[in-house]
Amino acid sequence: MRQFNIYFDIETIPTQSERLKNHVQTNLTPPANYKKQETIDAWIEENKVLAYRKTALNGGFGQIVCIGYAINDNDVRTIYFDDWATSEGDILKTFFNELIECYRPSADITPHFIGHNIENFDLRFIYQRAIVLGIKPPSFLPLNSKSYNNMYIFDTMTEWAGKRNYVSLNEVCLSLGIPTKGDEIDGSKVWDFVQEGKLKQVAEYCADDVVKVRAIHKRMAFQDVA
């Protein structure tokens, strides 16, 4: 059976909805041992920004700003738009349409979705955003728990660390002698780069992650072993 490998990664930013931002920042719960109102107020003020930034990890609130993917050994393609604040729907539509153009469901060719922490984050985030925006994904994209029963997902984090354990992409690269990421940008800095107008650098970072995932997958699948 021939394989159709889709290596991918997403980059996300905090919610762009003032309504959701206000909801998050006005519903903070301070530590139970904080009793004085001024201490509570100070804690809430200190944690407002962090709470907002964390919505980038919540598919119900956050937003996709870039998707990078590669089919088999082809070049990496990144999908993003300069008007990042309002282009999430176009990003998803483009990604879904391009997958449909590249792959036709077939019993002879099985799609394999490959990435790092995609089972718990990327695929779930895409699924939630598609629902929120009302954009129907391709039928072969494994986005919910039912799909996991009949679609093949290769999560390099799970394969390396086991279920419910965490290991960074960089750490796996270090273990395998694959060039690691630089220090200039990581997932926690994506929002800062986007605000600074450095969306191209974010896309390059996303594409580099796809390249690294592909290299890791090949090692894990022993593709380069005689």
C-alpha positions as protocol buffer text, in pm:
chain_id: "A"
residue {
  index: 1
  type: MET
  ca { x: 0 y: 0 z: 0 }
}
residue {
  index: 2
  type: ARG
  ca { x: 143 y: 337 z: -102 }
}
residue {
  index: 3
  type: GLN
  ca { x: 170 y: 609 z: 157 }
}
residue {
  index: 4
  type: PHE
  ca { x: 58 y: 970 z: 141 }
}
residue {
  index: 5
  type: ASN
  ca { x: 250 y: 1148 z: 418 }
}
residue {
  index: 6
  type: ILE
  ca { x: 129 y: 1491 z: 526 }
}
residue {
  index: 7
  type: TYR
  ca { x: 381 y: 1658 z: 757 }
}
residue {
  index: 8
  type: PHE
  ca { x: 235 y: 1969 z: 915 }
}
residue {
  index: 9
  type: ASP
  ca { x: 250 y: 2228 z: 1191 }
}
residue {
  index: 10
  type: ILE
  ca { x: 41 y: 2527 z: 1295 }
}
residue {
  index: 11
  type: GLU
  ca { x: 124 y: 2857 z: 1463 }
}
residue {
  index: 12
  type: THR
  ca { x: -138 y: 3020 z: 1681 }
}
residue {
  index: 13
  type: ILE
  ca { x: -198 y: 3357 z: 1846 }
}
residue {
  index: 14
  type: PRO
  ca { x: -430 y: 3482 z: 2121 }
}
residue {
  index: 15
  type: THR
  ca { x: -793 y: 3562 z: 2050 }
}
residue {
  index: 16
  type: GLN
  ca { x: -860 y: 3870 z: 1839 }
}
residue {
  index: 17
  type: SER
  ca { x: -1207 y: 3905 z: 1988 }
}
residue {
  index: 18
  type: GLU
  ca { x: -1240 y: 4182 z: 2243 }
}
residue {
  index: 19
  type: ARG
  ca { x: -1542 y: 3999 z: 2387 }
}
residue {
  index: 20
  type: LEU
  ca { x: -1339 y: 3685 z: 2454 }
}
residue {
  index: 21
  type: LYS
  ca { x: -1040 y: 3881 z: 2575 }
}
residue {
  index: 22
  type: ASN
  ca { x: -1260 y: 4066 z: 2824 }
}
residue {
  index: 23
  type: HIS
  ca { x: -1419 y: 3737 z: 2935 }
}
residue {
  index: 24
  type: VAL
  ca { x: -1080 y: 3580 z: 3007 }
}
residue {
  index: 25
  type: GLN
  ca { x: -940 y: 3881 z: 3189 }
}
residue {
  index: 26
  type: THR
  ca { x: -1247 y: 3944 z: 3403 }
}
residue {
  index: 27
  type: ASN
  ca { x: -1286 y: 3583 z: 3516 }
}
residue {
  index: 28
  type: LEU
  ca { x: -947 y: 3522 z: 3671 }
}
residue {
  index: 29
  type: THR
  ca { x: -943 y: 3327 z: 3997 }
}
residue {
  index: 30
  type: PRO
  ca { x: -670 y: 3429 z: 4242 }
}
residue {
  index: 31
  type: PRO
  ca { x: -503 y: 3177 z: 4476 }
}
residue {
  index: 32
  type: ALA
  ca { x: -731 y: 3070 z: 4762 }
}
residue {
  index: 33
  type: ASN
  ca { x: -486 y: 3196 z: 5026 }
}
residue {
  index: 34
  type: TYR
  ca { x: -517 y: 3554 z: 4897 }
}
residue {
  index: 35
  type: LYS
  ca { x: -760 y: 3729 z: 5136 }
}
residue {
  index: 36
  type: LYS
  ca { x: -690 y: 4100 z: 5114 }
}
residue {
  index: 37
  type: GLN
  ca { x: -869 y: 4277 z: 4832 }
}
residue {
  index: 38
  type: GLU
  ca { x: -565 y: 4484 z: 4737 }
}
residue {
  index: 39
  type: THR
  ca { x: -356 y: 4167 z: 4711 }
}
residue {
  index: 40
  type: ILE
  ca { x: -622 y: 4003 z: 4498 }
}
residue {
  index: 41
  type: ASP
  ca { x: -651 y: 4308 z: 4274 }
}
residue {
  index: 42
  type: ALA
  ca { x: -275 y: 4322 z: 4230 }
}
residue {
  index: 43
  type: TRP
  ca { x: -260 y: 3952 z: 4139 }
}
residue {
  index: 44
  type: ILE
  ca { x: -539 y: 3990 z: 3883 }
}
residue {
  index: 45
  type: GLU
  ca { x: -369 y: 4290 z: 3725 }
}
residue {
  index: 46
  type: GLU
  ca { x: -38 y: 4104 z: 3704 }
}
residue {
  index: 47
  type: ASN
  ca { x: -197 y: 3800 z: 3541 }
}
residue {
  index: 48
  type: LYS
  ca { x: -426 y: 3966 z: 3287 }
}
residue {
  index: 49
  type: VAL
  ca { x: -170 y: 3968 z: 3007 }
}
residue {
  index: 50
  type: LEU
  ca { x: -61 y: 3610 z: 3071 }
}
residue {
  index: 51
  type: ALA
  ca { x: -421 y: 3488 z: 3076 }
}
residue {
  index: 52
  type: TYR
  ca { x: -484 y: 3660 z: 2743 }
}
residue {
  index: 53
  type: ARG
  ca { x: -168 y: 3518 z: 2585 }
}
residue {
  index: 54
  type: LYS
  ca { x: -267 y: 3167 z: 2695 }
}
residue {
  index: 55
  type: THR
  ca { x: -575 y: 3181 z: 2472 }
}
residue {
  index: 56
  type: ALA
  ca { x: -331 y: 3101 z: 2190 }
}
residue {
  index: 57
  type: LEU
  ca { x: -339 y: 2745 z: 2327 }
}
residue {
  index: 58
  type: ASN
  ca { x: -719 y: 2728 z: 2336 }
}
residue {
  index: 59
  type: GLY
  ca { x: -885 y: 2628 z: 2010 }
}
residue {
  index: 60
  type: GLY
  ca { x: -1213 y: 2778 z: 2125 }
}
residue {
  index: 61
  type: PHE
  ca { x: -1061 y: 3122 z: 2174 }
}
residue {
  index: 62
  type: GLY
  ca { x: -726 y: 3145 z: 1995 }
}
residue {
  index: 63
  type: GLN
  ca { x: -654 y: 3182 z: 1627 }
}
residue {
  index: 64
  type: ILE
  ca { x: -441 y: 3011 z: 1362 }
}
residue {
  index: 65
  type: VAL
  ca { x: -200 y: 3252 z: 1199 }
}
residue {
  index: 66
  type: CYS
  ca { x: 2 y: 3009 z: 985 }
}
residue {
  index: 67
  type: ILE
  ca { x: -11 y: 2649 z: 865 }
}
residue {
  index: 68
  type: GLY
  ca { x: 294 y: 2477 z: 722 }
}
residue {
  index: 69
  type: TYR
  ca { x: 279 y: 2142 z: 547 }
}
residue {
  index: 70
  type: ALA
  ca { x: 465 y: 1915 z: 308 }
}
residue {
  index: 71
  type: ILE
  ca { x: 347 y: 1613 z: 112 }
}
residue {
  index: 72
  type: ASN
  ca { x: 597 y: 1327 z: 121 }
}
residue {
  index: 73
  type: ASP
  ca { x: 937 y: 1471 z: 16 }
}
residue {
  index: 74
  type: ASN
  ca { x: 798 y: 1779 z: -157 }
}
residue {
  index: 75
  type: ASP
  ca { x: 888 y: 2133 z: -55 }
}
residue {
  index: 76
  type: VAL
  ca { x: 721 y: 2282 z: 250 }
}
residue {
  index: 77
  type: ARG
  ca { x: 430 y: 2513 z: 179 }
}
residue {
  index: 78
  type: THR
  ca { x: 328 y: 2780 z: 431 }
}
residue {
  index: 79
  type: ILE
  ca { x: -16 y: 2938 z: 432 }
}
residue {
  index: 80
  type: TYR
  ca { x: -53 y: 3283 z: 586 }
}
residue {
  index: 81
  type: PHE
  ca { x: -180 y: 3627 z: 493 }
}
residue {
  index: 82
  type: ASP
  ca { x: -56 y: 3975 z: 576 }
}
residue {
  index: 83
  type: ASP
  ca { x: -396 y: 4069 z: 717 }
}
residue {
  index: 84
  type: TRP
  ca { x: -343 y: 3809 z: 989 }
}
residue {
  index: 85
  type: ALA
  ca { x: -610 y: 3942 z: 1225 }
}
residue {
  index: 86
  type: THR
  ca { x: -895 y: 3855 z: 986 }
}
residue {
  index: 87
  type: SER
  ca { x: -751 y: 3584 z: 760 }
}
residue {
  index: 88
  type: GLU
  ca { x: -793 y: 3269 z: 970 }
}
residue {
  index: 89
  type: GLY
  ca { x: -1090 y: 3150 z: 764 }
}
residue {
  index: 90
  type: ASP
  ca { x: -891 y: 3191 z: 443 }
}
residue {
  index: 91
  type: ILE
  ca { x: -598 y: 2999 z: 594 }
}
residue {
  index: 92
  type: LEU
  ca { x: -820 y: 2703 z: 682 }
}
residue {
  index: 93
  type: LYS
  ca { x: -1004 y: 2708 z: 349 }
}
residue {
  index: 94
  type: THR
  ca { x: -676 y: 2717 z: 158 }
}
residue {
  index: 95
  type: PHE
  ca { x: -530 y: 2432 z: 363 }
}
residue {
  index: 96
  type: PHE
  ca { x: -840 y: 2216 z: 326 }
}
residue {
  index: 97
  type: ASN
  ca { x: -874 y: 2284 z: -49 }
}
residue {
  index: 98
  type: GLU
  ca { x: -508 y: 2210 z: -117 }
}
residue {
  index: 99
  type: LEU
  ca { x: -531 y: 1880 z: 69 }
}
residue {
  index: 100
  type: ILE
  ca { x: -836 y: 1788 z: -139 }
}
residue {
  index: 101
  type: GLU
  ca { x: -649 y: 1874 z: -458 }
}
residue {
  index: 102
  type: CYS
  ca { x: -350 y: 1662 z: -354 }
}
residue {
  index: 103
  type: TYR
  ca { x: -533 y: 1357 z: -225 }
}
residue {
  index: 104
  type: ARG
  ca { x: -830 y: 1155 z: -341 }
}
residue {
  index: 105
  type: PRO
  ca { x: -954 y: 898 z: -88 }
}
residue {
  index: 106
  type: SER
  ca { x: -839 y: 556 z: -201 }
}
residue {
  index: 107
  type: ALA
  ca { x: -808 y: 209 z: -54 }
}
residue {
  index: 108
  type: ASP
  ca { x: -463 y: 187 z: -212 }
}
residue {
  index: 109
  type: ILE
  ca { x: -323 y: 511 z: -71 }
}
residue {
  index: 110
  type: THR
  ca { x: -367 y: 584 z: 299 }
}
residue {
  index: 111
  type: PRO
  ca { x: -315 y: 940 z: 428 }
}
residue {
  index: 112
  type: HIS
  ca { x: -72 y: 964 z: 719 }
}
residue {
  index: 113
  type: PHE
  ca { x: -86 y: 1287 z: 919 }
}
residue {
  index: 114
  type: ILE
  ca { x: 249 y: 1343 z: 1086 }
}
residue {
  index: 115
  type: GLY
  ca { x: 360 y: 1609 z: 1332 }
}
residue {
  index: 116
  type: HIS
  ca { x: 477 y: 1683 z: 1685 }
}
residue {
  index: 117
  type: ASN
  ca { x: 201 y: 1691 z: 1948 }
}
residue {
  index: 118
  type: ILE
  ca { x: -60 y: 1698 z: 1672 }
}
residue {
  index: 119
  type: GLU
  ca { x: -292 y: 1453 z: 1844 }
}
residue {
  index: 120
  type: ASN
  ca { x: -343 y: 1672 z: 2151 }
}
residue {
  index: 121
  type: PHE
  ca { x: -289 y: 2015 z: 2001 }
}
residue {
  index: 122
  type: ASP
  ca { x: -268 y: 2083 z: 1626 }
}
residue {
  index: 123
  type: LEU
  ca { x: -547 y: 1856 z: 1506 }
}
residue {
  index: 124
  type: ARG
  ca { x: -773 y: 1947 z: 1797 }
}
residue {
  index: 125
  type: PHE
  ca { x: -709 y: 2318 z: 1743 }
}
residue {
  index: 126
  type: ILE
  ca { x: -785 y: 2292 z: 1369 }
}
residue {
  index: 127
  type: TYR
  ca { x: -1102 y: 2095 z: 1446 }
}
residue {
  index: 128
  type: GLN
  ca { x: -1226 y: 2354 z: 1697 }
}
residue {
  index: 129
  type: ARG
  ca { x: -1146 y: 2649 z: 1471 }
}
residue {
  index: 130
  type: ALA
  ca { x: -1324 y: 2482 z: 1178 }
}
residue {
  index: 131
  type: ILE
  ca { x: -1633 y: 2442 z: 1395 }
}
residue {
  index: 132
  type: VAL
  ca { x: -1618 y: 2800 z: 1526 }
}
residue {
  index: 133
  type: LEU
  ca { x: -1578 y: 2943 z: 1175 }
}
residue {
  index: 134
  type: GLY
  ca { x: -1820 y: 2702 z: 1007 }
}
residue {
  index: 135
  type: ILE
  ca { x: -1565 y: 2571 z: 757 }
}
residue {
  index: 136
  type: LYS
  ca { x: -1610 y: 2205 z: 666 }
}
residue {
  index: 137
  type: PRO
  ca { x: -1282 y: 2011 z: 658 }
}
residue {
  index: 138
  type: PRO
  ca { x: -1203 y: 1724 z: 417 }
}
residue {
  index: 139
  type: SER
  ca { x: -1360 y: 1395 z: 519 }
}
residue {
  index: 140
  type: PHE
  ca { x: -1019 y: 1226 z: 542 }
}
residue {
  index: 141
  type: LEU
  ca { x: -871 y: 1478 z: 786 }
}
residue {
  index: 142
  type: PRO
  ca { x: -868 y: 1309 z: 1131 }
}
residue {
  index: 143
  type: LEU
  ca { x: -1004 y: 1587 z: 1348 }
}
residue {
  index: 144
  type: ASN
  ca { x: -1217 y: 1425 z: 1617 }
}
residue {
  index: 145
  type: SER
  ca { x: -1200 y: 1118 z: 1837 }
}
residue {
  index: 146
  type: LYS
  ca { x: -1410 y: 909 z: 1601 }
}
residue {
  index: 147
  type: SER
  ca { x: -1174 y: 980 z: 1313 }
}
residue {
  index: 148
  type: TYR
  ca { x: -880 y: 849 z: 1513 }
}
residue {
  index: 149
  type: ASN
  ca { x: -1030 y: 502 z: 1479 }
}
residue {
  index: 150
  type: ASN
  ca { x: -989 y: 490 z: 1103 }
}
residue {
  index: 151
  type: MET
  ca { x: -720 y: 741 z: 1012 }
}
residue {
  index: 152
  type: TYR
  ca { x: -351 y: 705 z: 1073 }
}
residue {
  index: 153
  type: ILE
  ca { x: -183 y: 968 z: 1287 }
}
residue {
  index: 154
  type: PHE
  ca { x: 189 y: 958 z: 1359 }
}
residue {
  index: 155
  type: ASP
  ca { x: 263 y: 1193 z: 1650 }
}
residue {
  index: 156
  type: THR
  ca { x: 639 y: 1217 z: 1697 }
}
residue {
  index: 157
  type: MET
  ca { x: 596 y: 1332 z: 2058 }
}
residue {
  index: 158
  type: THR
  ca { x: 380 y: 1033 z: 2151 }
}
residue {
  index: 159
  type: GLU
  ca { x: 602 y: 793 z: 1959 }
}
residue {
  index: 160
  type: TRP
  ca { x: 910 y: 918 z: 2146 }
}
residue {
  index: 161
  type: ALA
  ca { x: 778 y: 990 z: 2496 }
}
residue {
  index: 162
  type: GLY
  ca { x: 467 y: 772 z: 2521 }
}
residue {
  index: 163
  type: LYS
  ca { x: 107 y: 864 z: 2592 }
}
residue {
  index: 164
  type: ARG
  ca { x: 49 y: 1160 z: 2827 }
}
residue {
  index: 165
  type: ASN
  ca { x: 423 y: 1239 z: 2840 }
}
residue {
  index: 166
  type: TYR
  ca { x: 584 y: 1550 z: 2698 }
}
residue {
  index: 167
  type: VAL
  ca { x: 905 y: 1601 z: 2505 }
}
residue {
  index: 168
  type: SER
  ca { x: 992 y: 1906 z: 2299 }
}
residue {
  index: 169
  type: LEU
  ca { x: 1072 y: 1888 z: 1929 }
}
residue {
  index: 170
  type: ASN
  ca { x: 1412 y: 2035 z: 2007 }
}
residue {
  index: 171
  type: GLU
  ca { x: 1491 y: 1761 z: 2257 }
}
residue {
  index: 172
  type: VAL
  ca { x: 1409 y: 1488 z: 2008 }
}
residue {
  index: 173
  type: CYS
  ca { x: 1627 y: 1665 z: 1750 }
}
residue {
  index: 174
  type: LEU
  ca { x: 1913 y: 1676 z: 2000 }
}
residue {
  index: 175
  type: SER
  ca { x: 1877 y: 1305 z: 2068 }
}
residue {
  index: 176
  type: LEU
  ca { x: 1886 y: 1220 z: 1698 }
}
residue {
  index: 177
  type: GLY
  ca { x: 2157 y: 1462 z: 1593 }
}
residue {
  index: 178
  type: ILE
  ca { x: 1917 y: 1670 z: 1385 }
}
residue {
  index: 179
  type: PRO
  ca { x: 1994 y: 2047 z: 1377 }
}
residue {
  index: 180
  type: THR
  ca { x: 1793 y: 2221 z: 1649 }
}
residue {
  index: 181
  type: LYS
  ca { x: 1601 y: 2546 z: 1637 }
}
residue {
  index: 182
  type: GLY
  ca { x: 1766 y: 2879 z: 1703 }
}
residue {
  index: 183
  type: ASP
  ca { x: 1690 y: 3092 z: 2008 }
}
residue {
  index: 184
  type: GLU
  ca { x: 1537 y: 3386 z: 1822 }
}
residue {
  index: 185
  type: ILE
  ca { x: 1184 y: 3250 z: 1805 }
}
residue {
  index: 186
  type: ASP
  ca { x: 979 y: 2973 z: 1964 }
}
residue {
  index: 187
  type: GLY
  ca { x: 610 y: 2911 z: 2013 }
}
residue {
  index: 188
  type: SER
  ca { x: 588 y: 3148 z: 2309 }
}
residue {
  index: 189
  type: LYS
  ca { x: 724 y: 3435 z: 2097 }
}
residue {
  index: 190
  type: VAL
  ca { x: 499 y: 3392 z: 1792 }
}
residue {
  index: 191
  type: TRP
  ca { x: 249 y: 3653 z: 1912 }
}
residue {
  index: 192
  type: ASP
  ca { x: 528 y: 3904 z: 1973 }
}
residue {
  index: 193
  type: PHE
  ca { x: 668 y: 3848 z: 1624 }
}
residue {
  index: 194
  type: VAL
  ca { x: 325 y: 3884 z: 1466 }
}
residue {
  index: 195
  type: GLN
  ca { x: 262 y: 4214 z: 1646 }
}
residue {
  index: 196
  type: GLU
  ca { x: 602 y: 4338 z: 1532 }
}
residue {
  index: 197
  type: GLY
  ca { x: 516 y: 4270 z: 1168 }
}
residue {
  index: 198
  type: LYS
  ca { x: 748 y: 3970 z: 1143 }
}
residue {
  index: 199
  type: LEU
  ca { x: 494 y: 3727 z: 1002 }
}
residue {
  index: 200
  type: LYS
  ca { x: 739 y: 3602 z: 740 }
}
residue {
  index: 201
  type: GLN
  ca { x: 978 y: 3492 z: 1017 }
}
residue {
  index: 202
  type: VAL
  ca { x: 689 y: 3311 z: 1187 }
}
residue {
  index: 203
  type: ALA
  ca { x: 615 y: 3128 z: 860 }
}
residue {
  index: 204
  type: GLU
  ca { x: 982 y: 3036 z: 824 }
}
residue {
  index: 205
  type: TYR
  ca { x: 984 y: 2904 z: 1180 }
}
residue {
  index: 206
  type: CYS
  ca { x: 672 y: 2700 z: 1105 }
}
residue {
  index: 207
  type: ALA
  ca { x: 825 y: 2559 z: 785 }
}
residue {
  index: 208
  type: ASP
  ca { x: 1143 y: 2465 z: 971 }
}
residue {
  index: 209
  type: ASP
  ca { x: 938 y: 2267 z: 1223 }
}
residue {
  index: 210
  type: VAL
  ca { x: 781 y: 2073 z: 936 }
}
residue {
  index: 211
  type: VAL
  ca { x: 1128 y: 1992 z: 799 }
}
residue {
  index: 212
  type: LYS
  ca { x: 1241 y: 1873 z: 1141 }
}
residue {
  index: 213
  type: VAL
  ca { x: 931 y: 1659 z: 1192 }
}
residue {
  index: 214
  type: ARG
  ca { x: 989 y: 1493 z: 856 }
}
residue {
  index: 215
  type: ALA
  ca { x: 1349 y: 1416 z: 947 }
}
residue {
  index: 216
  type: ILE
  ca { x: 1242 y: 1274 z: 1284 }
}
residue {
  index: 217
  type: HIS
  ca { x: 970 y: 1062 z: 1127 }
}
residue {
  index: 218
  type: LYS
  ca { x: 1213 y: 912 z: 878 }
}
residue {
  index: 219
  type: ARG
  ca { x: 1446 y: 819 z: 1162 }
}
residue {
  index: 220
  type: MET
  ca { x: 1164 y: 670 z: 1367 }
}
residue {
  index: 221
  type: ALA
  ca { x: 1042 y: 472 z: 1065 }
}
residue {
  index: 222
  type: PHE
  ca { x: 1400 y: 354 z: 996 }
}
residue {
  index: 223
  type: GLN
  ca { x: 1365 y: 475 z: 639 }
}
residue {
  index: 224
  type: ASP
  ca { x: 1736 y: 547 z: 605 }
}
residue {
  index: 225
  type: VAL
  ca { x: 1848 y: 216 z: 753 }
}
residue {
  index: 226
  type: ALA
  ca { x: 1971 y: -47 z: 508 }
}
